[in-house]
C-alpha cells in the first residue's frame, strides 16, 4: 500500500463543556523556572512563557483512503518541514516500510537534525504507525511487541497534589520556582515549596522534582543536597541537554537519588552519548519531540541494554505514550501532565479515543492504530497565512 499524500493539519476538536464548581489549577498560578527566567521581564506562569509553541498534526493518507494521524511539538515552526521537505520525500512510497522511511528522513535532514526538524519527524512517524495499525487492523502496541503489563502505572505532574490524590494518583512530580541567580533567598523559597508538597503528598508517596534546565552543575548539587531530607524519587533535568560533563559530575556525586533527563534531547544519538557515559539513571524522551515512536524504541533499547530505565516525558496523556509504555517491559510508568483544573475531569483535554487515567493507571485502546476517534470534519489543513507572532506577558 503506497502513500498518497502527507500534509500538516490542525485538529479543531470541540471544546469540552463548561464545568460547574471548578477551581483554577496549577497552570494558572504556579510559577515555573526555565532558562529564560534569568530575565525578570518575562512571566514564569505556564502558557505564555517565551518559547512555548503549540502542537501541529500530520495526516498521512494511503492510496485506499485510509489515513493515520500523529502530532508533534513546536507546530508552527515545524509545519513547513512536514509539508515542504518530508512530504515530497515519502509520498508514493510503501506506507508499511516505516523503518526505511525514517532512515531516509534522517539522512535528508542530517545537517539540521535536532530541535524543530526532529519534532516534525515525530509527527510523521506517529502518523505512519497509526496508518499501519489501521491497515493491518491491529493496535500499535501489538505491532511493537504486545502487552508487557496489565496496565500502565502513572505519576501526575502538577502542584495541586491534594486534588491529584483525591482522584487516585499516588506518585507526583512538582515544579521548580527557583532560578540559579536568585541565591540563598530563592533556595529557601524552593525548600519551603518542596517541604509543603511533601507534607501534602505523605511520607510514602513517590515525589519527584523538575528544575527544567534552570541550574548549573554546582547549584544542582547544592539543591539536591538541600532537598535530601524530602526523599525525592528522582531529580529531573536540572541541566541543559548540551552539558554532558555536568551530567556526569552530578550523577557521580548525587548518590542518594536518581538523575533523570531527556525531554530536550532530540534523537537517539544524543541519548546514546548520555547512556554510554553513564551520566543518567532514567531517560525521558518525549515521543512528540525526539523523533517519534520508532526513535524512542531505539532509545529504550540503548537504555535497557545499559540497565537504565525509560519513562517518557508527557507520555500518559497521549495514545502513543500509552502504547509505548504498555508494550515495553522496562517502561514501568508514564507521566500524566495535569492540564485540567481542580474539579475538572481529566478526560476533558484528551483527544477522543485516548483512555483517561483511573486511580493512577491507564490501559491503552485496543482499536486499530492508536485508537483515536477524530472525525474528518475536525481535520483542517495547516493555515500558514493565519499564523500569528507570539505575544508575551510581562514578568510575574
LUMROLO-803335 format. One record per residue (C-alpha): residue in one letter; x, y, z. Coordinates in nm, 3 decimals. Example, Ala and Ser with C-alpha at 12.3 -4.5 7.8 and 13.67 -1.06 7.14 Angstrom:
2
A | 1.230 | -0.450 | 0.780 .
S | 1.367 | -0.106 | 0.714 .
REM end
This chain:
396
X | 0.000 | 0.000 | 0.000 .
X | 0.151 | 0.330 | -0.110 .
X | 0.132 | 0.672 | 0.050 .
X | -0.096 | 0.903 | -0.147 .
X | -0.047 | 1.224 | 0.048 .
X | 0.125 | 1.375 | 0.352 .
X | 0.016 | 1.706 | 0.500 .
X | 0.039 | 1.912 | 0.815 .
X | -0.302 | 1.978 | 0.973 .
X | -0.462 | 2.105 | 1.288 .
X | -0.739 | 1.929 | 1.479 .
X | -1.037 | 2.151 | 1.558 .
X | -1.176 | 1.942 | 1.841 .
X | -1.488 | 2.087 | 2.005 .
X | -1.423 | 2.250 | 2.342 .
X | -1.528 | 2.048 | 2.649 .
X | -1.845 | 2.160 | 2.830 .
X | -1.823 | 2.428 | 3.096 .
X | -1.790 | 2.250 | 3.428 .
X | -1.952 | 2.390 | 3.744 .
X | -1.759 | 2.412 | 4.070 .
X | -1.419 | 2.408 | 3.902 .
X | -1.124 | 2.594 | 4.056 .
X | -0.820 | 2.720 | 3.862 .
X | -0.542 | 2.464 | 3.863 .
X | -0.166 | 2.498 | 3.888 .
X | -0.127 | 2.601 | 3.524 .
X | -0.291 | 2.934 | 3.605 .
X | -0.091 | 3.028 | 3.913 .
X | 0.221 | 2.818 | 3.964 .
X | 0.546 | 2.990 | 3.865 .
X | 0.797 | 2.761 | 3.694 .
X | 1.154 | 2.847 | 3.618 .
X | 1.316 | 2.779 | 3.279 .
X | 1.639 | 2.920 | 3.131 .
X | 1.458 | 3.237 | 3.012 .
X | 1.369 | 3.305 | 3.379 .
X | 1.704 | 3.480 | 3.411 .
X | 1.524 | 3.782 | 3.265 .
X | 1.257 | 3.905 | 3.503 .
X | 1.054 | 4.085 | 3.238 .
X | 0.906 | 3.754 | 3.124 .
X | 0.635 | 3.562 | 3.306 .
X | 0.705 | 3.230 | 3.476 .
X | 0.341 | 3.126 | 3.467 .
X | 0.288 | 2.847 | 3.218 .
X | 0.109 | 2.903 | 2.888 .
X | 0.270 | 3.225 | 2.772 .
X | 0.636 | 3.194 | 2.857 .
X | 0.870 | 3.268 | 2.566 .
X | 0.938 | 2.962 | 2.356 .
X | 0.608 | 2.783 | 2.413 .
X | 0.453 | 2.677 | 2.084 .
X | 0.150 | 2.451 | 2.048 .
X | 0.120 | 2.123 | 1.864 .
X | 0.055 | 2.050 | 1.500 .
X | -0.067 | 1.726 | 1.346 .
X | 0.033 | 1.516 | 1.047 .
X | -0.218 | 1.330 | 0.830 .
X | -0.082 | 1.055 | 0.604 .
X | -0.331 | 0.905 | 0.360 .
X | -0.282 | 0.575 | 0.177 .
X | -0.399 | 0.510 | -0.178 .
X | -0.710 | 0.328 | -0.049 .
X | -0.818 | 0.637 | 0.151 .
X | -0.715 | 0.507 | 0.495 .
X | -0.529 | 0.772 | 0.693 .
X | -0.315 | 0.790 | 1.002 .
X | -0.265 | 1.082 | 1.240 .
X | 0.021 | 1.191 | 1.464 .
X | 0.109 | 1.510 | 1.648 .
X | 0.434 | 1.691 | 1.720 .
X | 0.562 | 1.977 | 1.933 .
X | 0.663 | 2.325 | 1.810 .
X | 0.390 | 2.302 | 1.548 .
X | 0.401 | 2.644 | 1.385 .
X | 0.774 | 2.613 | 1.325 .
X | 0.771 | 2.251 | 1.214 .
X | 0.476 | 2.263 | 0.977 .
X | 0.686 | 2.369 | 0.679 .
X | 0.934 | 2.088 | 0.746 .
X | 0.648 | 1.839 | 0.708 .
X | 0.486 | 1.998 | 0.401 .
X | 0.789 | 2.115 | 0.205 .
X | 1.066 | 1.868 | 0.296 .
X | 0.928 | 1.538 | 0.428 .
X | 0.606 | 1.507 | 0.225 .
X | 0.772 | 1.510 | -0.120 .
X | 1.033 | 1.263 | 0.006 .
X | 0.792 | 0.989 | 0.115 .
X | 0.478 | 1.034 | -0.095 .
X | 0.434 | 0.742 | -0.336 .
X | 0.635 | 0.504 | -0.118 .
X | 0.535 | 0.194 | 0.076 .
X | 0.327 | 0.306 | 0.374 .
X | 0.426 | 0.000 | 0.578 .
X | 0.804 | 0.049 | 0.539 .
X | 0.833 | 0.273 | 0.846 .
X | 1.197 | 0.195 | 0.922 .
X | 1.307 | 0.269 | 0.564 .
X | 1.107 | 0.594 | 0.551 .
X | 1.253 | 0.713 | 0.881 .
X | 1.605 | 0.635 | 0.767 .
X | 1.553 | 0.839 | 0.452 .
X | 1.409 | 1.131 | 0.652 .
X | 1.702 | 1.125 | 0.897 .
X | 1.952 | 1.123 | 0.615 .
X | 1.768 | 1.402 | 0.433 .
X | 1.798 | 1.641 | 0.730 .
X | 2.133 | 1.518 | 0.863 .
X | 2.267 | 1.873 | 0.852 .
X | 1.997 | 2.017 | 1.077 .
X | 1.888 | 1.731 | 1.300 .
X | 1.756 | 1.807 | 1.643 .
X | 1.501 | 2.062 | 1.753 .
X | 1.234 | 2.158 | 1.502 .
X | 1.321 | 1.907 | 1.226 .
X | 1.326 | 1.613 | 1.467 .
X | 0.999 | 1.721 | 1.628 .
X | 0.835 | 1.739 | 1.284 .
X | 0.962 | 1.391 | 1.204 .
X | 0.795 | 1.272 | 1.525 .
X | 0.452 | 1.361 | 1.389 .
X | 0.525 | 1.187 | 1.059 .
X | 0.645 | 0.869 | 1.232 .
X | 0.341 | 0.858 | 1.461 .
X | 0.104 | 0.906 | 1.167 .
X | 0.279 | 0.618 | 0.988 .
X | 0.231 | 0.387 | 1.287 .
X | -0.134 | 0.489 | 1.320 .
X | -0.184 | 0.419 | 0.948 .
X | -0.005 | 0.083 | 0.969 .
X | -0.221 | -0.028 | 1.260 .
X | -0.537 | 0.067 | 1.072 .
X | -0.426 | -0.107 | 0.752 .
X | -0.345 | -0.426 | 0.945 .
X | -0.642 | -0.399 | 1.180 .
X | -0.428 | -0.412 | 1.495 .
X | -0.348 | -0.174 | 1.783 .
X | 0.001 | -0.028 | 1.765 .
X | 0.111 | -0.188 | 2.093 .
X | 0.067 | -0.530 | 1.930 .
X | 0.287 | -0.425 | 1.638 .
X | 0.575 | -0.325 | 1.868 .
X | 0.580 | -0.635 | 2.085 .
X | 0.242 | -0.678 | 2.252 .
X | 0.141 | -0.607 | 2.612 .
X | 0.411 | -0.631 | 2.877 .
X | 0.191 | -0.512 | 3.164 .
X | -0.170 | -0.537 | 3.277 .
X | -0.185 | -0.157 | 3.277 .
X | 0.038 | 0.150 | 3.270 .
X | 0.124 | 0.300 | 3.608 .
X | 0.116 | 0.680 | 3.607 .
X | 0.266 | 0.963 | 3.803 .
X | 0.094 | 1.302 | 3.799 .
X | 0.277 | 1.627 | 3.724 .
X | 0.144 | 1.936 | 3.896 .
X | 0.137 | 2.133 | 4.219 .
X | -0.224 | 2.051 | 4.313 .
X | -0.128 | 1.735 | 4.499 .
X | -0.431 | 1.731 | 4.726 .
X | -0.659 | 1.719 | 4.421 .
X | -0.440 | 1.466 | 4.241 .
X | -0.451 | 1.238 | 4.544 .
X | -0.828 | 1.273 | 4.557 .
X | -0.863 | 1.137 | 4.204 .
X | -0.637 | 0.841 | 4.268 .
X | -0.277 | 0.934 | 4.188 .
X | -0.008 | 0.809 | 4.424 .
X | 0.309 | 0.940 | 4.254 .
X | 0.379 | 1.307 | 4.191 .
X | 0.618 | 1.544 | 4.019 .
X | 0.628 | 1.907 | 4.129 .
X | 0.751 | 2.228 | 3.972 .
X | 1.052 | 2.447 | 4.043 .
X | 1.006 | 2.821 | 4.112 .
X | 1.379 | 2.887 | 4.159 .
X | 1.641 | 3.013 | 3.910 .
X | 2.012 | 2.982 | 3.983 .
X | 2.082 | 3.355 | 4.009 .
X | 1.832 | 3.407 | 4.293 .
X | 2.076 | 3.300 | 4.563 .
X | 2.000 | 3.186 | 4.916 .
X | 1.663 | 3.360 | 4.928 .
X | 1.544 | 3.168 | 4.622 .
X | 1.684 | 2.843 | 4.758 .
X | 1.493 | 2.891 | 5.084 .
X | 1.175 | 2.956 | 4.888 .
X | 1.234 | 2.638 | 4.691 .
X | 1.282 | 2.429 | 5.005 .
X | 0.961 | 2.570 | 5.152 .
X | 0.777 | 2.472 | 4.831 .
X | 0.914 | 2.116 | 4.835 .
X | 0.855 | 2.074 | 5.208 .
X | 0.493 | 2.181 | 5.173 .
X | 0.434 | 1.944 | 4.881 .
X | 0.596 | 1.651 | 5.064 .
X | 0.367 | 1.711 | 5.360 .
X | 0.058 | 1.704 | 5.135 .
X | 0.178 | 1.400 | 4.939 .
X | 0.255 | 1.200 | 5.253 .
X | 0.567 | 1.020 | 5.364 .
X | 0.518 | 0.711 | 5.149 .
X | 0.432 | 0.875 | 4.817 .
X | 0.690 | 0.898 | 4.538 .
X | 0.778 | 1.265 | 4.490 .
X | 0.998 | 1.400 | 4.212 .
X | 1.120 | 1.748 | 4.127 .
X | 1.175 | 1.912 | 3.788 .
X | 1.401 | 2.222 | 3.757 .
X | 1.369 | 2.230 | 3.372 .
X | 1.730 | 2.319 | 3.287 .
X | 1.736 | 2.611 | 3.535 .
X | 2.056 | 2.516 | 3.720 .
X | 2.427 | 2.482 | 3.654 .
X | 2.608 | 2.173 | 3.785 .
X | 2.736 | 2.340 | 4.102 .
X | 2.396 | 2.468 | 4.207 .
X | 2.222 | 2.145 | 4.103 .
X | 2.432 | 1.954 | 4.354 .
X | 2.368 | 2.215 | 4.626 .
X | 1.994 | 2.197 | 4.562 .
X | 1.994 | 1.818 | 4.563 .
X | 2.177 | 1.819 | 4.898 .
X | 1.935 | 2.078 | 5.040 .
X | 1.638 | 1.868 | 4.932 .
X | 1.784 | 1.539 | 5.052 .
X | 1.556 | 1.517 | 5.361 .
X | 1.246 | 1.513 | 5.136 .
X | 1.340 | 1.176 | 4.976 .
X | 1.292 | 1.263 | 4.613 .
X | 1.241 | 0.966 | 4.380 .
X | 1.442 | 1.143 | 4.111 .
X | 1.589 | 1.484 | 4.028 .
X | 1.475 | 1.576 | 3.676 .
X | 1.654 | 1.777 | 3.409 .
X | 1.843 | 2.023 | 3.629 .
X | 2.096 | 2.093 | 3.349 .
X | 2.066 | 2.185 | 2.981 .
X | 2.100 | 1.892 | 2.739 .
X | 2.435 | 2.003 | 2.595 .
X | 2.613 | 1.977 | 2.932 .
X | 2.723 | 1.613 | 2.918 .
X | 3.018 | 1.673 | 3.153 .
X | 2.788 | 1.839 | 3.405 .
X | 2.553 | 1.539 | 3.395 .
X | 2.847 | 1.305 | 3.454 .
X | 2.969 | 1.508 | 3.752 .
X | 2.623 | 1.533 | 3.906 .
X | 2.550 | 1.163 | 3.856 .
X | 2.876 | 1.065 | 4.032 .
X | 2.820 | 1.300 | 4.326 .
X | 2.445 | 1.260 | 4.379 .
X | 2.419 | 0.907 | 4.520 .
X | 2.101 | 0.942 | 4.727 .
X | 1.851 | 0.996 | 4.444 .
X | 1.824 | 0.918 | 4.073 .
X | 1.916 | 1.164 | 3.797 .
X | 1.660 | 1.178 | 3.516 .
X | 1.674 | 1.375 | 3.192 .
X | 1.592 | 1.360 | 2.823 .
X | 1.285 | 1.560 | 2.728 .
X | 1.505 | 1.813 | 2.546 .
X | 1.738 | 1.554 | 2.396 .
X | 1.630 | 1.512 | 2.035 .
X | 1.706 | 1.183 | 1.859 .
X | 1.885 | 0.865 | 1.962 .
X | 2.238 | 0.994 | 1.903 .
X | 2.225 | 1.240 | 2.192 .
X | 2.078 | 0.968 | 2.413 .
X | 2.350 | 0.727 | 2.304 .
X | 2.614 | 0.970 | 2.434 .
X | 2.426 | 1.018 | 2.761 .
X | 2.384 | 0.644 | 2.816 .
X | 2.738 | 0.548 | 2.710 .
X | 2.876 | 0.799 | 2.961 .
X | 2.658 | 0.655 | 3.239 .
X | 2.550 | 1.012 | 3.303 .
X | 2.186 | 0.936 | 3.388 .
X | 1.970 | 0.689 | 3.581 .
X | 1.642 | 0.742 | 3.395 .
X | 1.599 | 0.861 | 3.034 .
X | 1.287 | 1.062 | 2.949 .
X | 1.244 | 1.102 | 2.572 .
X | 0.932 | 1.280 | 2.452 .
X | 0.767 | 1.086 | 2.169 .
X | 0.641 | 1.409 | 2.009 .
X | 0.988 | 1.571 | 2.020 .
X | 1.255 | 1.302 | 1.993 .
X | 1.168 | 1.158 | 1.650 .
X | 0.852 | 0.959 | 1.715 .
X | 0.773 | 0.609 | 1.836 .
X | 1.037 | 0.443 | 1.615 .
X | 1.314 | 0.660 | 1.757 .
X | 1.201 | 0.625 | 2.118 .
X | 1.202 | 0.245 | 2.085 .
X | 1.567 | 0.269 | 1.976 .
X | 1.643 | 0.496 | 2.273 .
X | 1.467 | 0.247 | 2.501 .
X | 1.679 | -0.036 | 2.359 .
X | 2.004 | 0.154 | 2.425 .
X | 1.892 | 0.229 | 2.780 .
X | 1.763 | -0.121 | 2.855 .
X | 2.094 | -0.275 | 2.749 .
X | 2.272 | -0.044 | 2.995 .
X | 2.031 | -0.116 | 3.282 .
X | 1.878 | 0.233 | 3.258 .
X | 1.503 | 0.285 | 3.284 .
X | 1.294 | 0.472 | 3.024 .
X | 1.000 | 0.683 | 3.145 .
X | 0.869 | 0.901 | 2.864 .
X | 0.807 | 1.271 | 2.910 .
X | 0.435 | 1.358 | 2.883 .
X | 0.355 | 1.002 | 2.777 .
X | 0.045 | 0.920 | 2.977 .
X | -0.181 | 1.183 | 2.821 .
X | -0.116 | 1.063 | 2.466 .
X | -0.216 | 0.749 | 2.280 .
X | 0.144 | 0.696 | 2.164 .
X | 0.287 | 0.723 | 2.513 .
X | 0.031 | 0.477 | 2.646 .
X | 0.102 | 0.222 | 2.371 .
X | 0.478 | 0.253 | 2.421 .
X | 0.467 | 0.208 | 2.799 .
X | 0.220 | -0.082 | 2.770 .
X | 0.449 | -0.272 | 2.531 .
X | 0.796 | -0.210 | 2.679 .
X | 0.887 | -0.426 | 2.982 .
X | 1.128 | -0.172 | 3.135 .
X | 0.889 | 0.124 | 3.090 .
X | 0.737 | 0.083 | 3.433 .
X | 0.539 | 0.408 | 3.443 .
X | 0.443 | 0.714 | 3.240 .
X | 0.382 | 1.082 | 3.312 .
X | 0.030 | 1.223 | 3.336 .
X | 0.055 | 1.600 | 3.296 .
X | -0.228 | 1.770 | 3.485 .
X | -0.353 | 2.018 | 3.226 .
X | -0.706 | 2.028 | 3.368 .
X | -0.833 | 2.244 | 3.652 .
X | -0.929 | 2.133 | 4.003 .
X | -1.263 | 1.954 | 3.984 .
X | -1.247 | 1.909 | 3.607 .
X | -1.249 | 1.555 | 3.462 .
X | -0.902 | 1.462 | 3.338 .
X | -1.060 | 1.335 | 3.014 .
X | -1.165 | 1.687 | 2.911 .
X | -0.830 | 1.772 | 2.749 .
X | -0.774 | 1.433 | 2.584 .
X | -0.830 | 1.355 | 2.219 .
X | -1.134 | 1.126 | 2.176 .
X | -1.024 | 0.764 | 2.184 .
X | -0.741 | 0.823 | 2.433 .
X | -0.829 | 0.648 | 2.760 .
X | -0.830 | 0.862 | 3.075 .
X | -0.640 | 0.786 | 3.393 .
X | -0.835 | 0.600 | 3.660 .
X | -0.680 | 0.563 | 4.008 .
X | -0.336 | 0.647 | 3.871 .
X | -0.348 | 0.384 | 3.596 .
X | -0.444 | 0.357 | 3.231 .
X | -0.485 | 0.087 | 2.967 .
X | -0.446 | 0.194 | 2.603 .
X | -0.716 | 0.148 | 2.342 .
X | -0.720 | -0.186 | 2.159 .
X | -0.874 | -0.033 | 1.847 .
X | -0.667 | -0.038 | 1.525 .
X | -0.379 | 0.207 | 1.512 .
X | -0.365 | 0.430 | 1.816 .
X | -0.743 | 0.415 | 1.858 .
X | -0.800 | 0.787 | 1.804 .
X | -1.162 | 0.884 | 1.739 .
X | -1.109 | 1.203 | 1.541 .
X | -1.373 | 1.283 | 1.280 .
X | -1.273 | 1.406 | 0.935 .
X | -1.464 | 1.730 | 0.995 .
X | -1.214 | 1.824 | 1.266 .
X | -0.911 | 1.784 | 1.037 .
X | -0.818 | 2.118 | 0.882 .
X | -0.515 | 2.198 | 0.660 .
X | -0.243 | 2.396 | 0.833 .
X | -0.312 | 2.767 | 0.793 .
X | 0.022 | 2.930 | 0.712 .
X | -0.139 | 3.264 | 0.628 .
X | -0.317 | 3.270 | 0.963 .
X | -0.010 | 3.207 | 1.179 .
X | 0.042 | 3.479 | 1.436 .
X | 0.352 | 3.603 | 1.610 .
X | 0.384 | 3.531 | 1.980 .
X | 0.288 | 3.797 | 2.234 .
X | 0.445 | 3.751 | 2.575 .
X | 0.306 | 3.851 | 2.912 .
X | 0.512 | 4.076 | 3.138 .
X | 0.705 | 3.913 | 3.416 .
X | 0.526 | 3.793 | 3.729 .
REM end
